[in-house]
């Protein structure tokens, strides 16, 4: 049985192999290219300003996403999907971060 130090070392070596291009990552996930921000926000029952404040977005970004002037970056799309599909999990994380 290995200890945590051995596991961390193996993970670091694997990361170096992936970054150097000598190994493919085991799993790569891409969020969908587009998400319907207005629908997600409406399901929360929050205004644009309250939604932005609650989840750390700027109000201008939420407005631009909803009006399809801009698309959220990958990390924002991922968070938006979590807010939509697992809102209680997001709330638990945010409550613990305070």
N, C-alpha and C positions, 0 to 999 in steps of 0.2 A: 504494500500500500504506500502511495506517495504522500508526501506532506505538502502543505500549501506553498512552501518555497519552491519545490520542484514543479508544481503546477504553474506558478507564476513565471518561472524561468522558461518553461516550455511555451507558454502563451506569448511571452516576449520574443522568443526565437521565431515562432510562427508569424508574429506581426512583422518582424524584420523581413522574413521571406516573402510575405505578401506585398509589403511596400516596395521591395526591390524587384518585384515582378517574377520571382522564381516560383511563386506558388499562388494559386487562385484562392480567394476567400471561400470559406465553406458555404456561406450564404450571403447573398446581396439582396436587399429589399429596396424597392423604389416606390414611393407613394404615387398615387395616380397623378397624372399630369394636371388635372383640374379637379377642384372641389367646389361645391356650391356653398360658399360661405354664408350667403343670406339665409339659406334653408337651415344650415347648422345653427346659426345665431338665433333664428326665430324659434327653433325647438328649445333653446335654453330659456326663452322668455325675456331675454335681456335686450336693452337698446344697444345701438352700435357703440355708444360711449361706455356703457356699463360692461359690455362684452369685451371691449378692448382693454379696459382697466382690469377686469377680472383675470384675463388670461395673458396679460403682458404685451398686447399688441398696441400699436398706435391707432388712434381713432381714424387718422387719415388712411392708414393701410387697410383697415376694415372697410372703410367707405370705398376705396379704390378697388378692392377685391370684389365687393358686392356689385359694383358698377362695371366690372370686367375691364377696368382700365389697366389692371396689373394682376398677375397671378402670384399667390404666396410662394415663397421659397420652399424647398423640400422640408426643412425642419418645421416650418409653420404649417405646411400641409399635413405633416405627420401629427402634430399637436391638434389640428382641427379635426382629423379623423378620430383621434382619441376622445376629444370633447364630444363628438357626435355618437360614437359607439360605446364608450365606457366612461360616461360623465362622472359616475361615482368614484372611479379610480382616480381620475384627474382631481376631483375635489379632495380626496384623501391625501394625495401628494401635496396639493397646495396648502391644505390645513397643517400638514407636518412641516412645511417649509417656513411657516411664520415664526 
